[in-house]
């Protein structure tokens, strides 16, 4: 069963699943919605409720970045750095509303899947809090200025869940120079998390940043199961 909720102008699709103590959350841009039938298929196939959080197009660069930075090219808009506020909304409003709409009262495990800037957001929040047990970062924007330096300064996280990373082989060859560090930065993050004893997986897959969104998202479901 599908339920739709709107929290603070953020549309969310909530899909029931067999497991009543676990939920997989996804954060994706509203401009590239998944078919509701696909979300139902994932919930059924992997036996877990799914909550899709669609970030408005005009908020994508601002709501998911951890601090303000200029745009990646001279004519690009700047990033506002409102991730902390987005995390607060997810934790205090979206999660309670979504799980209430799904009839879940004793959730003990939440996982989070993010792509691109929401992949950056996914790792950023995981390094600081334990709202989500496991994470999947698909083409995470780890090229973001200052992120690797910030990551290195964080206390060693104590995590019992999994971390899954995926990157297209063409991504480090992006025409925008700022993006080209994403490969080495992702590999660095993976190496560090493994050194902490965290169950961490990294896969290079065919294509560029935008290839096969549904297939890559299902890879996340597989690896978080």
MIDO-402870 format. One record per atom (N, C-alpha, C): atom name; x negated, y, z negated. Coordinates in Angstrom, 2 decimals. Atoms other than C-alpha are relative to their C-alpha. Layout:
BEGIN
CA / X / Y / Z
...
***
This chain:
BEGIN
N / -0.85 / -1.20 / 0.00
CA / 0.00 / 0.00 / 0.00
C / -0.88 / 1.24 / 0.00
N / 0.75 / -1.24 / -0.10
CA / -1.22 / 3.48 / 0.89
C / 0.74 / 1.13 / -0.71
N / -0.55 / -1.18 / 0.64
CA / -0.69 / 6.57 / -1.20
C / -0.89 / 1.18 / 0.34
N / 0.75 / -1.20 / -0.31
CA / -1.72 / 10.11 / -0.34
C / 0.13 / 0.99 / -1.14
N / -0.04 / -1.04 / 1.02
CA / -2.66 / 12.72 / -2.91
C / -0.84 / 1.18 / 0.48
N / 0.79 / -1.18 / -0.31
CA / -4.02 / 16.25 / -2.66
C / -0.40 / 0.64 / -1.32
N / 0.53 / -0.57 / 1.24
CA / -6.25 / 17.62 / -5.39
C / -0.90 / 1.17 / 0.35
N / 0.82 / -1.19 / -0.26
CA / -7.60 / 21.16 / -5.21
C / -0.29 / 0.16 / 1.48
N / 0.09 / -0.11 / -1.46
CA / -6.96 / 21.22 / -1.44
C / -0.89 / -1.08 / 0.64
N / 0.75 / 1.14 / -0.54
CA / -8.86 / 17.93 / -1.00
C / 0.98 / -1.15 / 0.19
N / -0.89 / 1.13 / -0.29
CA / -6.84 / 15.19 / 0.72
C / -0.70 / -1.31 / -0.32
N / 0.53 / 1.32 / 0.36
CA / -7.32 / 11.67 / -0.59
C / 0.99 / -1.07 / 0.43
N / -0.80 / 1.16 / -0.35
CA / -6.05 / 8.34 / 0.74
C / -0.34 / -1.11 / -0.97
N / 0.19 / 1.03 / 1.02
CA / -5.58 / 5.69 / -1.95
C / 0.64 / -1.31 / 0.50
N / -0.46 / 1.28 / -0.53
CA / -5.27 / 2.05 / -0.87
C / -0.12 / -1.07 / -1.07
N / -0.01 / 1.04 / 1.03
CA / -4.28 / -0.76 / -3.23
C / -0.88 / -1.18 / 0.40
N / 0.80 / 1.20 / -0.21
CA / -6.51 / -3.80 / -3.62
C / 0.25 / -1.00 / -1.10
N / -0.27 / 1.08 / 0.94
CA / -6.48 / -7.08 / -5.45
C / -0.64 / 0.23 / -1.37
N / 0.73 / -0.22 / 1.24
CA / -9.09 / -6.15 / -8.08
C / 0.61 / 1.19 / -0.73
N / -0.62 / -1.08 / 0.77
CA / -7.54 / -4.04 / -10.84
C / -0.98 / 0.69 / -0.94
N / 0.99 / -0.60 / 0.89
CA / -10.77 / -3.15 / -12.61
C / -1.19 / 0.60 / 0.75
N / 1.07 / -0.57 / -0.80
CA / -12.91 / -1.87 / -9.74
C / 0.60 / 0.81 / 1.14
N / -0.44 / -0.85 / -1.11
CA / -12.52 / 0.90 / -7.16
C / -1.23 / 0.44 / 0.80
N / 1.04 / -0.59 / -0.85
CA / -14.67 / 1.91 / -4.19
C / 0.50 / 1.35 / 0.52
N / -0.29 / -1.35 / -0.48
CA / -14.63 / 5.65 / -3.50
C / -0.89 / 0.30 / 1.20
N / 0.75 / -0.44 / -1.17
CA / -15.72 / 7.13 / -0.18
C / 0.18 / 1.50 / 0.16
N / -0.08 / -1.44 / -0.27
CA / -16.53 / 10.76 / 0.64
C / -0.40 / 0.23 / 1.45
N / 0.22 / -0.19 / -1.44
CA / -16.21 / 11.67 / 4.33
C / 0.58 / 1.34 / 0.43
N / -0.56 / -1.25 / -0.51
CA / -15.53 / 14.79 / 6.41
C / 1.41 / -0.19 / 0.54
N / -1.39 / 0.08 / -0.48
CA / -11.88 / 15.47 / 7.16
C / 0.07 / 0.01 / 1.53
N / -0.01 / -0.09 / -1.46
CA / -12.82 / 16.09 / 10.80
C / -0.12 / -1.36 / 0.69
N / 0.15 / 1.33 / -0.61
CA / -13.61 / 12.40 / 11.38
C / 0.69 / -1.05 / -0.88
N / -0.72 / 0.93 / 0.87
CA / -10.86 / 10.48 / 9.58
C / -0.06 / -1.44 / 0.49
N / -0.15 / 1.41 / -0.32
CA / -10.77 / 6.71 / 9.44
C / 1.49 / -0.32 / 0.13
N / -1.38 / 0.44 / -0.09
CA / -7.58 / 4.98 / 10.47
C / 0.42 / -0.63 / -1.33
N / -0.48 / 0.59 / 1.24
CA / -5.48 / 4.06 / 7.47
C / 0.00 / -1.53 / 0.06
N / 0.01 / 1.45 / -0.17
CA / -5.25 / 0.55 / 8.90
C / -1.39 / -0.58 / -0.30
N / 1.36 / 0.47 / 0.29
CA / -9.04 / 0.25 / 8.66
C / -0.25 / -0.02 / -1.50
N / 0.15 / -0.05 / 1.44
CA / -8.99 / 1.32 / 5.02
C / 0.74 / -1.16 / -0.67
N / -0.75 / 1.14 / 0.52
CA / -6.31 / -1.28 / 4.34
C / -0.75 / -1.31 / 0.26
N / 0.76 / 1.20 / -0.34
CA / -8.44 / -3.89 / 6.11
C / -1.17 / -0.18 / -0.97
N / 1.11 / 0.10 / 0.93
CA / -11.43 / -3.10 / 3.90
C / 0.47 / -0.38 / -1.40
N / -0.53 / 0.32 / 1.32
CA / -9.33 / -3.20 / 0.74
C / 0.40 / -1.47 / -0.09
N / -0.43 / 1.40 / -0.03
CA / -7.92 / -6.57 / 1.75
C / -1.20 / -0.94 / 0.12
N / 1.14 / 0.88 / -0.28
CA / -11.16 / -8.09 / 3.06
C / -0.94 / -0.11 / -1.19
N / 0.95 / 0.01 / 1.11
CA / -13.25 / -7.11 / 0.04
C / 0.70 / -0.01 / -1.36
N / -0.77 / 0.20 / 1.22
CA / -10.46 / -7.36 / -2.52
C / -0.10 / 1.11 / -1.02
N / 0.20 / -1.10 / 0.93
CA / -10.91 / -3.91 / -4.01
C / 0.77 / 1.23 / 0.46
N / -0.64 / -1.26 / -0.39
CA / -8.88 / -0.68 / -4.07
C / -1.02 / 0.98 / 0.59
N / 0.87 / -0.97 / -0.67
CA / -10.30 / 2.08 / -1.88
C / 0.62 / 1.39 / -0.11
N / -0.45 / -1.40 / 0.03
CA / -10.05 / 5.84 / -2.35
C / -0.89 / 0.81 / 0.94
N / 0.73 / -0.85 / -0.96
CA / -11.09 / 8.01 / 0.61
C / 0.21 / 1.46 / -0.37
N / -0.03 / -1.43 / 0.32
CA / -11.93 / 11.60 / -0.34
C / -0.44 / 0.76 / 1.25
N / 0.32 / -0.73 / -1.22
CA / -11.79 / 13.84 / 2.73
C / -0.35 / 1.45 / -0.33
N / 0.45 / -1.37 / 0.27
CA / -13.84 / 17.01 / 2.33
C / 0.38 / 0.90 / 1.19
N / -0.39 / -0.89 / -1.11
CA / -12.40 / 19.93 / 4.38
C / -1.20 / 0.42 / 0.83
N / 1.08 / -0.34 / -0.91
CA / -14.46 / 20.87 / 7.42
C / -0.72 / 1.28 / -0.41
N / 0.62 / -1.27 / 0.36
CA / -15.03 / 24.40 / 6.19
C / -0.70 / -0.04 / -1.35
N / 0.68 / 0.13 / 1.29
CA / -16.31 / 23.10 / 2.85
C / -1.14 / -0.99 / -0.02
N / 0.97 / 1.09 / -0.03
CA / -18.62 / 20.31 / 3.98
C / -1.41 / 0.45 / -0.40
N / 1.35 / -0.46 / 0.30
CA / -21.88 / 22.30 / 3.88
C / -0.15 / 0.58 / -1.40
N / 0.05 / -0.68 / 1.29
CA / -20.99 / 24.06 / 0.65
C / 0.30 / -0.93 / -1.18
N / -0.50 / 0.79 / 1.12
CA / -19.19 / 21.49 / -1.49
C / -0.91 / -1.17 / -0.38
N / 0.79 / 1.20 / 0.24
CA / -21.80 / 18.73 / -1.21
C / -1.48 / 0.27 / -0.21
N / 1.41 / -0.33 / 0.16
CA / -25.11 / 20.58 / -1.50
C / -0.29 / 0.44 / -1.44
N / 0.26 / -0.22 / 1.43
CA / -26.78 / 20.77 / -4.93
C / -0.49 / 1.40 / -0.36
N / 0.41 / -1.38 / 0.24
CA / -28.20 / 24.26 / -4.57
C / 0.02 / 0.73 / 1.34
N / -0.11 / -0.81 / -1.23
CA / -28.08 / 27.11 / -2.05
C / -1.30 / -0.04 / 0.79
N / 1.14 / -0.04 / -0.91
CA / -30.37 / 27.04 / 0.97
C / 0.47 / 0.64 / 1.32
N / -0.36 / -0.50 / -1.32
CA / -30.47 / 28.77 / 4.38
C / 0.40 / -1.15 / 0.92
N / -0.34 / 1.01 / -0.99
CA / -29.07 / 26.93 / 7.40
C / -1.24 / -0.63 / 0.61
N / 1.16 / 0.73 / -0.53
CA / -31.29 / 24.39 / 9.14
C / -0.58 / 0.61 / 1.27
N / 0.52 / -0.77 / -1.14
CA / -31.63 / 26.65 / 12.21
C / 0.36 / 1.47 / -0.24
N / -0.27 / -1.42 / 0.26
CA / -31.68 / 30.47 / 12.38
C / 1.45 / 0.41 / 0.20
N / -1.39 / -0.38 / -0.25
CA / -28.12 / 30.59 / 13.73
C / 1.00 / -0.87 / -0.75
N / -0.90 / 0.85 / 0.77
CA / -26.70 / 28.01 / 11.29
C / 0.45 / 0.70 / -1.27
N / -0.45 / -0.61 / 1.25
CA / -24.58 / 29.06 / 8.31
C / -0.78 / -0.57 / -1.18
N / 0.73 / 0.49 / 1.17
CA / -26.22 / 28.76 / 4.89
C / 0.80 / -1.06 / -0.76
N / -0.62 / 0.96 / 0.90
CA / -25.48 / 26.04 / 2.35
C / 0.20 / 0.68 / -1.35
N / -0.32 / -0.75 / 1.22
CA / -23.75 / 27.39 / -0.76
C / -0.45 / -0.69 / -1.27
N / 0.47 / 0.70 / 1.19
CA / -24.79 / 24.65 / -3.21
C / 1.04 / -0.17 / -1.10
N / -1.08 / 0.14 / 0.98
CA / -21.46 / 23.88 / -4.94
C / 0.24 / -1.44 / -0.42
N / -0.18 / 1.42 / 0.33
CA / -22.05 / 20.17 / -5.58
C / 0.46 / -0.22 / -1.44
N / -0.37 / 0.18 / 1.41
CA / -21.72 / 20.55 / -9.35
C / 1.50 / 0.19 / -0.20
N / -1.43 / -0.23 / 0.12
CA / -18.21 / 21.95 / -8.99
C / 0.77 / -1.13 / 0.65
N / -0.66 / 1.13 / -0.65
CA / -17.26 / 19.19 / -6.55
C / -0.03 / -1.23 / -0.88
N / 0.11 / 1.14 / 0.91
CA / -18.53 / 16.57 / -8.98
C / 0.99 / 0.15 / -1.16
N / -0.95 / -0.24 / 1.09
CA / -16.44 / 18.16 / -11.73
C / 1.43 / -0.31 / 0.45
N / -1.35 / 0.27 / -0.53
CA / -13.31 / 18.02 / -9.54
C / 0.23 / -1.49 / 0.17
N / -0.13 / 1.45 / -0.18
CA / -13.95 / 14.38 / -8.65
C / 0.18 / -0.70 / -1.33
N / -0.02 / 0.69 / 1.30
CA / -14.57 / 13.36 / -12.24
C / 1.25 / 0.30 / -0.80
N / -1.08 / -0.39 / 0.90
CA / -11.83 / 15.31 / -13.98
C / 1.38 / 0.02 / 0.64
N / -1.30 / -0.10 / -0.65
CA / -9.09 / 15.49 / -11.33
C / 0.27 / -1.13 / 0.99
N / -0.26 / 0.99 / -1.04
CA / -9.48 / 13.16 / -8.37
C / 0.05 / -1.41 / -0.55
N / 0.01 / 1.37 / 0.53
CA / -10.43 / 9.99 / -10.24
C / 1.24 / -0.29 / -0.83
N / -1.23 / 0.29 / 0.77
CA / -7.59 / 10.25 / -12.80
C / 1.25 / -0.07 / 0.88
N / -1.19 / 0.00 / -0.85
CA / -5.00 / 11.12 / -10.12
C / 0.03 / -1.21 / 0.92
N / 0.05 / 1.13 / -0.93
CA / -6.16 / 8.45 / -7.68
C / 0.31 / -1.31 / -0.72
N / -0.19 / 1.27 / 0.71
CA / -6.28 / 5.67 / -10.25
C / 1.40 / -0.10 / -0.61
N / -1.39 / 0.00 / 0.45
CA / -2.93 / 6.70 / -11.67
C / 0.93 / -0.38 / 1.15
N / -0.85 / 0.29 / -1.15
CA / -1.39 / 6.58 / -8.19
C / -0.09 / -1.47 / 0.41
N / 0.20 / 1.40 / -0.33
CA / -2.82 / 3.07 / -7.75
C / 0.45 / -0.93 / -1.14
N / -0.46 / 0.81 / 1.13
CA / -1.45 / 1.92 / -11.10
C / -1.12 / -0.67 / -0.76
N / 1.17 / 0.58 / 0.67
CA / -4.93 / 1.28 / -12.52
C / -0.21 / 0.71 / -1.33
N / 0.13 / -0.60 / 1.32
CA / -5.37 / 1.81 / -16.23
C / -1.28 / -0.40 / -0.72
N / 1.20 / 0.48 / 0.69
CA / -8.51 / -0.14 / -17.20
C / -1.15 / -0.22 / 0.98
N / 1.09 / 0.12 / -0.96
CA / -11.00 / 0.50 / -14.43
C / -1.33 / -0.03 / -0.76
N / 1.29 / 0.11 / 0.67
CA / -14.44 / -0.63 / -15.54
C / -1.16 / 0.23 / 0.95
N / 1.09 / -0.19 / -0.95
CA / -16.43 / -0.20 / -12.33
C / 0.47 / 0.83 / 1.19
N / -0.24 / -0.84 / -1.17
CA / -16.48 / 2.51 / -9.70
C / -1.27 / 0.04 / 0.84
N / 1.12 / -0.13 / -0.93
CA / -18.72 / 2.57 / -6.63
C / 0.28 / 1.19 / 0.92
N / -0.16 / -1.17 / -0.85
CA / -19.33 / 5.48 / -4.26
C / -0.79 / -0.17 / 1.29
N / 0.62 / 0.01 / -1.31
CA / -20.08 / 5.56 / -0.53
C / 0.01 / 1.42 / 0.56
N / 0.07 / -1.32 / -0.61
CA / -21.30 / 8.77 / 1.10
C / -0.79 / -0.05 / 1.29
N / 0.68 / -0.06 / -1.29
CA / -22.51 / 9.72 / 4.58
C / -0.52 / 1.42 / 0.22
N / 0.57 / -1.31 / -0.32
CA / -24.81 / 12.55 / 5.67
C / -0.11 / 0.85 / -1.27
N / 0.10 / -0.81 / 1.22
CA / -24.43 / 15.39 / 3.14
C / 0.71 / -0.64 / -1.19
N / -0.61 / 0.69 / 1.14
CA / -22.06 / 13.29 / 1.05
C / -0.85 / -1.18 / -0.45
N / 1.00 / 0.98 / 0.43
CA / -24.80 / 10.63 / 1.06
C / -1.02 / 0.64 / -0.92
N / 0.86 / -0.78 / 0.88
CA / -27.10 / 13.27 / -0.41
C / 0.68 / 0.22 / -1.35
N / -0.78 / -0.23 / 1.22
CA / -24.40 / 14.14 / -2.93
C / 0.10 / -1.27 / -0.85
N / -0.16 / 1.27 / 0.70
CA / -23.95 / 10.46 / -3.79
C / -1.22 / -0.34 / -0.85
N / 1.22 / 0.28 / 0.77
CA / -27.58 / 9.98 / -4.83
C / -0.24 / 1.08 / -1.04
N / 0.20 / -1.11 / 0.95
CA / -27.77 / 13.41 / -6.46
C / 0.79 / -0.22 / -1.28
N / -0.80 / 0.17 / 1.21
CA / -24.89 / 12.68 / -8.82
C / -0.42 / -1.25 / -0.78
N / 0.36 / 1.27 / 0.64
CA / -26.09 / 9.11 / -9.51
C / -1.24 / 0.14 / -0.88
N / 1.22 / -0.23 / 0.78
CA / -29.43 / 10.38 / -10.79
C / 0.30 / 0.71 / -1.32
N / -0.32 / -0.81 / 1.18
CA / -27.60 / 12.42 / -13.42
C / 1.09 / -0.58 / -0.89
N / -1.12 / 0.47 / 0.79
CA / -24.54 / 10.52 / -14.55
C / 0.38 / -1.42 / 0.41
N / -0.38 / 1.40 / -0.21
CA / -22.88 / 7.11 / -14.69
C / 1.48 / -0.17 / 0.33
N / -1.39 / 0.12 / -0.43
CA / -19.45 / 7.79 / -13.22
C / 0.16 / -1.21 / 0.93
N / -0.04 / 1.09 / -0.98
CA / -20.23 / 5.32 / -10.43
C / -1.12 / -0.99 / -0.30
N / 0.98 / 1.04 / 0.33
CA / -21.98 / 2.01 / -11.05
C / -0.97 / -0.24 / 1.14
N / 0.83 / 0.24 / -1.17
CA / -23.26 / 1.39 / -7.52
C / 0.28 / 1.06 / 1.05
N / -0.15 / -1.02 / -1.04
CA / -23.82 / 3.67 / -4.55
C / -0.47 / -0.52 / 1.36
N / 0.47 / 0.23 / -1.36
CA / -24.24 / 3.52 / -0.78
C / -0.17 / 1.36 / 0.67
N / 0.30 / -1.26 / -0.68
CA / -25.92 / 6.41 / 1.08
C / -0.28 / -0.31 / 1.46
N / 0.11 / 0.29 / -1.42
CA / -25.41 / 6.18 / 4.83
C / -0.50 / 1.26 / 0.71
N / 0.62 / -1.17 / -0.65
CA / -27.71 / 8.52 / 6.75
C / -0.01 / 1.20 / -0.95
N / 0.04 / -1.07 / 0.99
CA / -28.13 / 10.53 / 3.55
C / -0.93 / 1.13 / 0.42
N / 0.75 / -1.19 / -0.45
CA / -29.40 / 14.07 / 4.18
C / -1.16 / 0.31 / -0.94
N / 1.11 / -0.18 / 0.92
CA / -32.61 / 13.61 / 2.20
C / -1.09 / 0.91 / 0.56
N / 0.85 / -1.06 / -0.53
CA / -34.27 / 16.18 / 4.44
C / 0.27 / 1.32 / -0.71
N / -0.45 / -1.27 / 0.58
CA / -32.48 / 18.83 / 2.34
C / -1.15 / 0.66 / -0.77
N / 1.14 / -0.69 / 0.62
CA / -34.99 / 21.48 / 1.18
C / -0.03 / -0.14 / -1.52
N / 0.19 / 0.12 / 1.44
CA / -36.33 / 20.76 / -2.29
C / 0.54 / -1.28 / -0.62
N / -0.65 / 1.16 / 0.62
CA / -34.45 / 17.49 / -2.74
C / -1.01 / -1.03 / -0.50
N / 0.98 / 1.00 / 0.44
CA / -37.43 / 15.13 / -2.87
C / -0.77 / 0.51 / -1.22
N / 0.68 / -0.57 / 1.17
CA / -39.21 / 17.48 / -5.28
C / 0.89 / -0.11 / -1.23
N / -0.95 / 0.13 / 1.11
CA / -36.08 / 17.52 / -7.45
C / 0.10 / -1.45 / -0.45
N / -0.12 / 1.43 / 0.29
CA / -35.76 / 13.72 / -7.24
C / -1.19 / -0.48 / -0.83
N / 1.20 / 0.44 / 0.70
CA / -39.35 / 13.22 / -8.41
C / -0.02 / 0.45 / -1.46
N / 0.02 / -0.56 / 1.35
CA / -38.72 / 15.34 / -11.52
C / 1.06 / -0.59 / -0.92
N / -1.09 / 0.54 / 0.81
CA / -35.65 / 13.41 / -12.69
C / -0.49 / -1.12 / -0.91
N / 0.35 / 1.12 / 0.89
CA / -35.89 / 11.07 / -15.68
C / 0.31 / -1.33 / 0.67
N / -0.22 / 1.34 / -0.55
CA / -36.12 / 7.39 / -14.77
C / 1.41 / -0.46 / -0.32
N / -1.39 / 0.40 / 0.28
CA / -32.48 / 6.29 / -14.36
C / 0.09 / -1.45 / -0.46
N / -0.28 / 1.35 / 0.47
CA / -31.20 / 3.24 / -16.21
C / 1.30 / -0.45 / 0.66
N / -1.16 / 0.38 / -0.79
CA / -28.85 / 1.57 / -13.73
C / 0.14 / -1.52 / 0.05
N / -0.28 / 1.43 / -0.12
CA / -27.19 / -1.85 / -13.73
C / 0.61 / -0.34 / 1.35
N / -0.62 / 0.23 / -1.30
CA / -25.56 / -1.40 / -10.32
C / -1.01 / -0.02 / 1.13
N / 0.82 / 0.09 / -1.21
CA / -26.87 / -1.46 / -6.76
C / -0.10 / 1.36 / 0.69
N / 0.14 / -1.18 / -0.87
CA / -28.15 / 1.22 / -4.40
C / -0.28 / -0.51 / 1.41
N / 0.16 / 0.43 / -1.38
CA / -27.78 / 0.72 / -0.65
C / -0.22 / 1.23 / 0.88
N / 0.33 / -1.10 / -0.90
CA / -29.33 / 2.97 / 2.01
C / -0.04 / -0.51 / 1.43
N / -0.04 / 0.35 / -1.42
CA / -28.87 / 2.93 / 5.77
C / -0.38 / 1.24 / 0.80
N / 0.43 / -1.11 / -0.84
CA / -30.45 / 5.07 / 8.47
C / -0.12 / -0.47 / 1.44
N / 0.13 / 0.32 / -1.41
CA / -30.23 / 5.11 / 12.26
C / -1.44 / 0.21 / 0.48
N / 1.40 / -0.07 / -0.43
CA / -33.56 / 4.52 / 14.02
C / -0.33 / 1.28 / 0.76
N / 0.24 / -1.22 / -0.76
CA / -33.13 / 7.66 / 16.12
C / 0.01 / 1.26 / -0.88
N / -0.18 / -1.19 / 0.84
CA / -32.54 / 9.98 / 13.16
C / -1.29 / 0.78 / -0.26
N / 1.23 / -0.77 / 0.20
CA / -36.20 / 10.85 / 12.46
C / -0.49 / 0.70 / 1.26
N / 0.38 / -0.64 / -1.27
CA / -36.44 / 11.94 / 16.12
C / 0.98 / 1.11 / 0.37
N / -1.02 / -1.04 / -0.26
CA / -33.68 / 14.57 / 15.79
C / -0.63 / 1.24 / 0.61
N / 0.53 / -1.19 / -0.66
CA / -34.07 / 17.70 / 17.89
C / -0.20 / 1.15 / -0.98
N / 0.20 / -1.02 / 1.03
CA / -33.72 / 19.84 / 14.75
C / -1.16 / -0.44 / -0.90
N / 1.22 / 0.37 / 0.71
CA / -37.15 / 19.81 / 13.10
C / 0.26 / -0.32 / -1.47
N / -0.27 / 0.19 / 1.42
CA / -35.72 / 20.04 / 9.59
C / 0.44 / -1.43 / -0.33
N / -0.55 / 1.34 / 0.26
CA / -34.09 / 16.62 / 9.96
C / -1.05 / -1.11 / 0.11
N / 0.93 / 1.07 / -0.37
CA / -37.22 / 14.73 / 11.00
C / -0.67 / -0.67 / -1.19
N / 0.59 / 0.62 / 1.20
CA / -38.40 / 14.03 / 7.45
C / 0.92 / -1.03 / -0.64
N / -1.00 / 0.84 / 0.67
CA / -35.28 / 11.98 / 6.71
C / -0.47 / -1.45 / -0.14
N / 0.46 / 1.38 / 0.08
CA / -36.96 / 8.64 / 7.46
C / -0.98 / -0.21 / -1.14
N / 0.99 / 0.17 / 1.06
CA / -40.00 / 9.05 / 5.24
C / 0.57 / 0.35 / -1.37
N / -0.60 / -0.35 / 1.29
CA / -37.91 / 10.70 / 2.53
C / 0.91 / -1.11 / -0.52
N / -0.85 / 1.12 / 0.43
CA / -35.39 / 7.86 / 2.49
C / -0.86 / -1.16 / -0.47
N / 0.89 / 1.08 / 0.41
CA / -38.20 / 5.31 / 2.33
C / -0.64 / 0.29 / -1.36
N / 0.56 / -0.38 / 1.29
CA / -39.72 / 7.24 / -0.58
C / 1.01 / -0.23 / -1.13
N / -1.05 / 0.19 / 1.01
CA / -36.43 / 7.27 / -2.49
C / 0.19 / -1.49 / -0.30
N / -0.18 / 1.45 / 0.17
CA / -35.99 / 3.53 / -1.92
C / -1.15 / -0.60 / -0.80
N / 1.18 / 0.51 / 0.71
CA / -39.54 / 2.78 / -3.07
C / 0.05 / 0.36 / -1.48
N / -0.06 / -0.44 / 1.40
CA / -39.05 / 4.81 / -6.24
C / 1.08 / -0.75 / -0.77
N / -1.08 / 0.70 / 0.70
CA / -35.71 / 3.22 / -7.14
C / -0.38 / -1.45 / -0.26
N / 0.45 / 1.38 / 0.19
CA / -37.18 / -0.25 / -6.61
C / -1.02 / -0.08 / -1.14
N / 1.01 / 0.00 / 1.06
CA / -40.09 / 0.67 / -8.89
C / 0.62 / 0.14 / -1.38
N / -0.72 / -0.12 / 1.26
CA / -37.52 / 1.47 / -11.58
C / 0.73 / -1.29 / -0.37
N / -0.69 / 1.26 / 0.25
CA / -36.17 / -2.07 / -11.31
C / 1.45 / 0.00 / 0.43
N / -1.38 / -0.09 / -0.48
CA / -32.95 / -1.00 / -9.58
C / 0.16 / -0.87 / 1.25
N / -0.32 / 0.85 / -1.15
CA / -31.37 / -3.44 / -7.11
C / 0.27 / 0.90 / 1.21
N / -0.05 / -0.99 / -1.07
CA / -32.04 / -1.39 / -3.96
C / -0.25 / -0.67 / 1.35
N / 0.13 / 0.54 / -1.35
CA / -31.58 / -2.26 / -0.26
C / -0.03 / 1.15 / 0.99
N / 0.07 / -1.01 / -1.05
CA / -32.54 / -0.22 / 2.79
C / -0.01 / -0.70 / 1.35
N / -0.07 / 0.56 / -1.34
CA / -31.65 / -0.99 / 6.41
C / -0.13 / 1.09 / 1.05
N / 0.00 / -0.78 / -1.22
CA / -32.66 / 0.63 / 9.66
C / 0.99 / -0.64 / 0.96
N / -1.00 / 0.52 / -0.93
CA / -29.84 / 0.27 / 12.18
C / -0.09 / 0.75 / 1.32
N / 0.07 / -0.68 / -1.30
CA / -29.45 / 1.15 / 15.87
C / 0.75 / 1.34 / -0.02
N / -0.77 / -1.22 / -0.22
CA / -28.37 / 4.63 / 16.94
C / -0.50 / 1.22 / -0.73
N / 0.34 / -1.28 / 0.62
CA / -28.46 / 8.21 / 15.80
C / 0.87 / 0.25 / -1.23
N / -0.71 / -0.38 / 1.23
CA / -26.82 / 10.09 / 12.94
C / 1.50 / -0.30 / 0.06
N / -1.46 / 0.08 / -0.13
CA / -23.30 / 9.75 / 14.33
C / 0.50 / -1.36 / 0.49
N / -0.39 / 1.27 / -0.62
CA / -23.30 / 6.16 / 15.65
C / 0.80 / -0.89 / -0.95
N / -0.72 / 1.10 / 0.64
CA / -20.78 / 3.48 / 14.64
C / 0.41 / 0.27 / -1.45
N / -0.35 / -0.32 / 1.38
CA / -19.23 / 5.11 / 11.55
C / 0.74 / -1.12 / -0.73
N / -0.75 / 1.07 / 0.67
CA / -16.81 / 2.24 / 10.82
C / -0.90 / -1.19 / -0.29
N / 0.90 / 1.12 / 0.22
CA / -19.45 / -0.44 / 11.29
C / -0.97 / 0.26 / -1.13
N / 0.93 / -0.35 / 1.07
CA / -21.89 / 1.37 / 9.03
C / 0.71 / 0.04 / -1.36
N / -0.75 / -0.02 / 1.25
CA / -19.22 / 1.94 / 6.40
C / 0.28 / -1.41 / -0.49
N / -0.23 / 1.38 / 0.45
CA / -18.40 / -1.76 / 6.38
C / -1.29 / -0.63 / -0.50
N / 1.28 / 0.48 / 0.54
CA / -22.10 / -2.50 / 5.91
C / -0.12 / 0.38 / -1.49
N / 0.03 / -0.44 / 1.39
CA / -21.78 / -0.49 / 2.69
C / 0.89 / -0.90 / -0.86
N / -0.89 / 0.90 / 0.75
CA / -18.80 / -2.59 / 1.55
C / -0.67 / -1.34 / -0.24
N / 0.66 / 1.30 / 0.12
CA / -20.76 / -5.78 / 2.25
C / -1.09 / 0.04 / -1.06
N / 1.15 / -0.06 / 0.91
CA / -23.79 / -4.63 / 0.31
C / 0.37 / 0.38 / -1.43
N / -0.44 / -0.32 / 1.35
CA / -21.82 / -3.36 / -2.66
C / 0.84 / -1.12 / -0.61
N / -0.84 / 1.11 / 0.49
CA / -19.81 / -6.59 / -2.95
C / -0.83 / -0.99 / -0.79
***
